[in-house]
């Protein structure tokens, strides 16, 4: 990655750019075998507006251009209350990463998002669609461990991962 990634809170005037990033991410997923994650209109503008209002929406800029977005929110997250499989590797206060998306123009931006979150939390949780193999690869590369399967409010399953600073420091 040649240029520095600047991460800042999303502001209302960023909404069109973020919605465009969601469209780019949706197209990328469709082109890479993930036809069902983020149906058209997902994530909805209202969710982005809520994330902004609660201070949990962030954008990644490179050379002044918004190239990626994500939500970084304090837990607990209701969808993470029940997990099938191995289970969470730690209990206690955690933050979640949701709605991670990039327009694909900058290599390494996902790693920058994860580094940003890891610098601000003792424990992180994230989930993604079983067919979103590029995201699963990025999550594992960033040091997250697979924890099992969670279910969204609508019942759809997602592969869940967590990261714990103490585990990483012990390695």
Buried (B, 14 or more C-beta within 10 A) or exposed (E): EEEEBEBEEBEEEBBEBBBBBBBBBBEBBEEEEBEEBBEEEEBEEEBBBEBBEEEBBBBBBBEEEBBBBBBBBEBEBEBBEEBEEEEBBBEEEBBBBBBBBBBBEBEBBBBBBBBBBBEEBBBBBBBBBBBBEBBBEBBEEBBBBBBBBBBEEEEEBBBBBBBBBEBEEEE
